[in-house]
């Protein structure tokens, strides 16, 4: 899964299967504005090895990335929820 801001500054998502590493790399390389990648998930190490040298890569724990995403969406939708329970179901590599 890839979450990014498109040319209209809207949060956008792309989804690839974890075995499609070449498609993920092609997608990233075809988006010229990408300079830094935050990566998380079980197979992130492999993807990180394939991208090393081309991009600044920041590795986050999957839960930290999920929490940051939830906080961003709550702020964008102008919700002021300070206390909540966050559950994360599923596995995968996310960018």
N, C-alpha and C positions, 0 to 999 in steps of 0.2 A: 504494500500500500504506500502511496506517495501522497502527501498533503502539501500543497503549495499555494501561493498567491498568483493568480493568473494576471494577464496584462490589464485587466479591469480592477485589480486589487481585491478580487473575490477569492475566498478560501475554496480551493478546488481539490478533488481527489482523483487519483488514478489507481487502478488495481491490477496487479500482475500475480501470477502464481510464483511461488518461491523457487521453482526449478527453471524459471525463465530469466535467469540472471542476464543473459545477453540482451533481452528485450528491455530490461530495466536500464542497463548501461546505455543502450542506443537511445532510449527516451531521454535520459539525462543529458547525453551529448548533443542531442538535437534541440535542447533548450539552452541556448547560448548564454542567457543571463545568470545561470547557476554558477556561483563561486564557492558556496559553502553548503555542506550537507550535514544534517543532524540525522543520525542513524540509530536504530534500536531494534531489538528482537533477536530471536534465536539464531538466525542465519546471517546476522549483520556482519560478523567477522569475515565471511567469505566475500561479501559484497564490498566491504571496506578494503580488503586486499586487492580486489580488482580495480578499485577507484583511486587507490593511494597514488599520490603524485599529481593527480589531475585536479583535485579539489581539496579545500580545507574540510576535514571530516571531524565532526564532534559526535562522540558516542554517549548516549543517554540510556539510563535504565528504562525499560518499557513502561513501568508504572509512572516514573517521573514525566515521561513524554505524554502519557495519557492525561495525567493531572494538569500539565501545562495547557494541553489542548482544551480540556473542559473549562479551565479558568478563562482562557481566551474566548471561548464561545459564550460563556456566561456574561462576560464583560461586553462583548459585541451585542448581545441581545438585551443588555441593560438589566440583568438580574443581579440583585445584591444578596446572594446567598453566601454566607461566610462559613457555615457549618453544613457539611453534607457527607454522605457515605458514597464513595466511588467504588464501583465494581468493574472489573475488566475481564471479559470472558473471551477466550480465543487466544490463538498464538499466531505468530508470523513476524516477518521482518517489515519494518516501517521506515520510511524516510520522511 
